[in-house]
Amino acid sequence: MTLVTLNDVIQPAFHKGYAVAGLVTLGWEDMRAYVEAAEMCQAPIILQAGPGCRAHTPLPILGKMLCHLAEQASVPIVVHLDHGMSHEECAQAIDCGFSSVMFDGSRLPLSENIEKTAAVVEMAHRAGVSCEGEIGFVGYAHGAQSSGTIPEEARQFALETAVDAMAVSVGNTHLQLTHDEQGLDEKRIREIEALSDVPLVIHGGSGVPSAQRNRLSKTSNICKFNIGTELRKIFGPAVQEMMRAHPDKFDRNEILSGVHEPIVAGTCKVLNDLNSAMR
């Protein structure tokens, strides 16, 4: 059994100079491919159930699926609730076997974000589960704009919530389809690091240039990059190619069989970017 907490994988990453991939799951096909890639690369991973995934599959079912994969794997696997929007949702995830939860209070005033995040942290730690929080709002491509993390607020947030990991807004964007040539704001990252030693998390990691992900995973306090769009951009074209090559196919299992190997290969590239392969 290799179901572990977020803290179990990010603390070694923090001390040894690598980052762990938070892989955004949408269904069984990508979940299974992510775990196979992790085993091939001998890398820990975080299987994440975000709002999009939860909109289609109830948390109790997701908990069973993800925990089953984790318990059968030969490498450490975290089962993580991404962007939990309420205390109740985080509590349900813990009851469903998730080993890590994220409470997202990033749109709340600082004092309210601290108060609500701290309450989720306390509940999670009581249950032996890790908790990630977010300070500063990470926007969305073609949607809400980001509000960058203020380093002094990050220091206060980390101190007063006791989060295991802290997601920050430093030039990153959710759902970005291409790598941003400017990349992350490394000056702001260093300012945050100077005030807090809590492991940092980058949401919207697909938009971060590969070379910068590689460098920052080795040289900064960023210990977790969330990756979703980059791998979904492999999944969709693989399905399309399967249908073009075999227009007579109609069976779901046969069609989706064509996505497995491309997703495994794409995931291995991410794990190598983050220097977590062969850990």
PyMOL commands that set and color helices and strands:
alter all, ss='L'
color gray80, all
select helices_A, chain A and resi 6-16+28-41+51-56+59-72+87-95+110-126+151-161+186-195+205-207+210-219+229-245+252-273
alter helices_A, ss='H'
color red, helices_A
select strands_A, chain A and resi 3-4+20-25+45-49+77-84+100-103+130-135+165-168+200-202+222-227
alter strands_A, ss='S'
color yellow, strands_A
deselect
rebuild
show_as cartoon
